[in-house]
Amino acid sequence: IYTKMLRLERMLSNRLVGAGRSFSVAQNSLTTRLSNQHNNLFYVKRPLQISRLVHVRSSSFKTYTEEQLHSDTPPDEKAEQLSGCNPVLDAIISRRTSADVTTEPVPSAVVNRALEAARWAPNHRITEPWRFYLLGEVAIEAVSKLNKEMIAKSGRAKKAQTKYEKWRAIPGWLAVTCKKTPEDELMQQEDYAATCCAIQNLMLSLHSEGYSSKWSTGDVTRSKEMALLLGYSLEEEMPVGVVFFGKPMKETKSLRRKKVE
């Protein structure tokens, strides 16, 4: 069975890489559009390489007790208690939001796996409304300058410079948008929710590999100037934010959350 599955994945990989109609890539631009013959799935800085499918044997998950789950133990200690009981729950509890990262480049394989996790988010009607833009150095510098100018206009020059210096040093940027469906308000709400779920999946994948991330929804992420820089239309796509990511400089402390009642 495994041999047959391996042959199948090789056939699939060859088909995706070799069929010009399956994937259309434009390399000479700030962002690259990657699409398949059914839906536009991702927009990235460079072509995604089709990696081998990895078959992981299912392991038996241990269960956590009601006492562990509902105790008043501080979050950090609770995460420690639950570690190893349920890998999914452990990843969710231990993930922290932080853009305090080093300048070390993030391997493309890490980004690809995060995008793979993102596209398996819950999605009513399988509309796959998410669009991801992986920014390169030129785009990062341009958006950082744009944000600096926008903040400076409000009279906060010092804050504008501080943000500029911090943002331009962050190695990983993914701008995220959601396809608009003005003719169907309910579908638009569902698509936005699905895109948010995709971002959560993406951030959990990054966290599982030792990378910090932060989902930002600042004014610049919704600006027409940023849309123009990255090459998307605000008439067709709704900005959902930017995910910054990279190797953490330090451990981020957890905040207490309300317990389940």
C-alpha positions in Angstrom: 0.0 0.0 0.0 2.8 2.4 0.9 4.6 1.7 -2.4 1.4 2.5 -4.3 0.9 5.7 -2.4 4.5 6.7 -3.1 4.1 6.1 -6.8 0.9 8.1 -6.7 2.5 11.1 -5.0 5.4 11.0 -7.5 2.9 11.1 -10.4 1.0 14.0 -8.8 4.3 15.9 -8.2 5.4 15.4 -11.8 2.0 16.5 -13.0 1.9 19.7 -10.9 5.5 20.7 -11.8 5.3 19.7 -15.5 1.8 20.9 -16.5 2.0 24.6 -17.5 -1.7 25.0 -17.3 -1.8 23.7 -13.7 0.4 26.4 -12.3 1.1 29.9 -13.7 4.0 31.7 -12.3 5.3 35.3 -13.1 8.8 35.7 -11.6 9.6 39.3 -12.3 7.4 41.1 -9.8 7.3 42.0 -6.1 4.7 39.2 -5.6 4.1 36.1 -7.6 0.7 34.6 -8.3 0.4 30.9 -8.0 -2.9 29.4 -9.1 -4.3 26.1 -10.2 -6.9 25.4 -12.8 -9.8 25.6 -10.4 -9.1 28.3 -7.8 -6.4 30.9 -7.1 -4.9 29.4 -3.9 -1.9 31.4 -3.1 0.0 34.6 -4.0 3.7 34.3 -3.1 7.0 36.1 -3.6 8.5 33.1 -5.5 7.2 29.8 -7.0 6.3 27.2 -4.4 8.3 24.0 -5.0 6.1 20.9 -4.8 7.6 18.9 -1.9 7.2 15.3 -1.2 4.1 14.2 0.7 5.0 13.0 4.2 3.1 10.1 5.6 3.0 10.2 9.4 1.9 7.2 11.3 -1.0 8.0 13.7 0.0 7.8 17.4 -2.3 7.3 20.2 -3.1 10.5 22.0 -3.2 10.6 25.7 -6.3 12.2 27.3 -6.2 15.1 29.7 -8.3 15.1 32.8 -11.1 17.5 33.6 -9.1 18.6 36.7 -6.2 19.6 34.4 -8.3 21.4 31.9 -10.5 23.4 34.4 -8.0 24.1 37.1 -7.0 27.6 38.2 -3.4 26.8 37.5 -1.5 29.7 35.9 -1.4 29.4 32.1 2.3 28.7 31.8 2.0 25.9 34.4 -1.2 24.6 32.9 0.5 24.3 29.5 3.4 22.5 31.2 0.8 20.0 32.7 -0.9 19.4 29.4 2.3 19.0 27.4 2.4 15.6 25.8 -1.3 14.9 26.6 -2.6 16.3 23.4 -0.1 17.8 20.9 -2.8 20.0 19.2 -4.0 21.5 22.5 -0.5 21.9 23.6 0.4 23.9 20.5 -2.7 26.1 20.8 -2.1 26.9 24.5 1.7 27.5 24.1 1.5 29.7 21.1 2.2 33.4 21.8 1.8 36.6 19.7 5.2 38.3 19.2 7.0 40.3 16.5 10.2 40.5 18.5 12.2 38.3 16.2 15.7 38.0 14.8 16.8 38.9 11.3 17.5 35.3 10.5 15.8 34.3 7.2 12.9 31.8 7.4 13.5 28.7 5.3 11.0 28.5 2.4 10.2 24.9 3.5 8.9 26.3 6.8 6.7 28.8 4.9 5.4 26.2 2.5 4.3 24.0 5.3 2.6 26.9 7.1 0.7 27.6 3.8 -0.2 24.0 3.5 -1.7 24.1 7.0 -3.5 27.3 6.2 -5.4 25.9 3.2 -6.9 23.1 5.3 -8.8 25.6 7.5 -12.6 25.1 7.9 -14.3 26.5 4.8 -18.0 26.3 4.1 -18.7 25.5 0.4 -14.9 25.1 -0.1 -14.6 28.6 -1.7 -10.9 28.9 -0.6 -11.2 32.7 -0.4 -7.8 33.3 1.2 -5.0 35.0 -0.7 -1.4 35.1 0.7 1.3 37.5 -0.4 4.8 36.6 0.7 6.9 39.8 0.7 10.5 39.9 -0.4 13.1 42.5 0.8 12.0 45.2 -1.7 8.3 44.9 -0.8 9.1 44.8 3.0 11.1 48.0 2.7 8.4 49.7 0.6 5.6 48.8 3.0 7.7 49.7 6.1 8.3 53.2 4.5 4.6 53.5 3.7 3.7 52.8 7.3 6.3 55.2 8.6 4.8 58.0 6.4 1.3 57.3 7.5 2.2 57.4 11.2 4.3 60.5 10.7 1.4 62.4 9.2 -0.4 62.1 12.6 2.4 64.0 14.3 4.1 60.9 15.8 7.5 61.1 14.1 9.4 59.2 16.8 7.0 56.3 16.8 7.0 56.3 13.0 10.8 55.9 12.9 10.8 53.2 15.7 8.2 51.2 13.8 10.1 51.6 10.5 13.3 50.3 12.0 11.5 47.3 13.6 9.4 46.4 10.7 12.1 46.5 8.0 14.2 44.0 10.2 11.5 41.4 10.3 12.4 38.6 7.9 9.0 37.0 7.4 5.9 38.8 6.0 2.7 37.4 4.7 -0.1 39.8 3.7 -3.5 38.1 3.8 -6.6 39.1 1.9 -10.0 37.5 1.4 -11.9 37.3 -1.9 -14.9 39.6 -2.0 -18.4 38.4 -2.8 -20.5 41.6 -2.8 -23.5 39.7 -4.3 -23.7 37.4 -1.2 -23.3 39.0 2.2 -23.6 35.7 4.1 -20.9 34.1 2.0 -18.6 37.1 2.5 -18.9 36.7 6.3 -18.2 32.9 6.0 -15.3 33.5 3.7 -13.8 36.1 6.1 -14.2 33.7 9.0 -12.5 30.9 7.0 -9.6 33.2 6.2 -9.2 34.0 9.9 -9.1 30.2 10.6 -6.5 29.8 7.9 -4.3 32.5 9.6 -4.7 30.6 12.9 -3.6 27.3 11.2 -0.6 29.1 9.6 0.5 30.6 12.9 0.2 27.3 14.7 2.3 25.6 12.0 5.0 28.3 12.4 4.9 28.0 16.2 5.3 24.2 16.0 8.6 24.7 14.1 9.9 27.3 16.6 8.9 30.5 14.9 7.1 33.4 16.5 4.4 35.3 14.7 2.1 38.3 15.0 -1.1 39.0 13.1 -1.3 42.8 12.5 -4.3 44.7 11.3 -3.0 48.3 11.4 -4.2 51.0 9.1 -1.5 50.4 6.5 -2.8 46.9 5.9 -6.1 48.3 4.7 -4.6 51.1 2.6 -4.9 51.4 -1.2 -1.2 52.2 -1.4 -0.3 48.8 0.1 -2.7 47.1 -2.2 -1.0 48.8 -5.2 2.5 47.9 -4.0 1.5 44.2 -3.6 -0.6 44.0 -6.8 -4.1 43.3 -5.6 -7.4 45.2 -6.0 -9.4 46.4 -3.0 -12.5 46.0 -5.2 -11.9 42.3 -5.5 -10.1 41.5 -2.2 -10.6 42.4 1.4 -7.5 43.0 3.5 -7.4 40.7 6.6 -4.0 41.7 7.9 -0.3 41.0 7.8 1.4 38.1 9.6 5.0 38.8 10.7 7.1 35.9 11.6 10.7 34.8 12.5 12.9 33.2 15.1 12.0 34.6 18.6 14.5 36.8 20.4 13.1 35.8 23.8 10.3 33.8 25.4 7.0 35.6 25.4 5.0 35.4 28.6 1.4 34.2 28.5 -1.6 36.2 29.5 -4.3 34.7 31.7 -7.5 33.7 29.8 -10.9 33.2 31.2 -11.5 29.6 32.1 -14.2 27.5 30.5 -17.4 27.5 32.6 
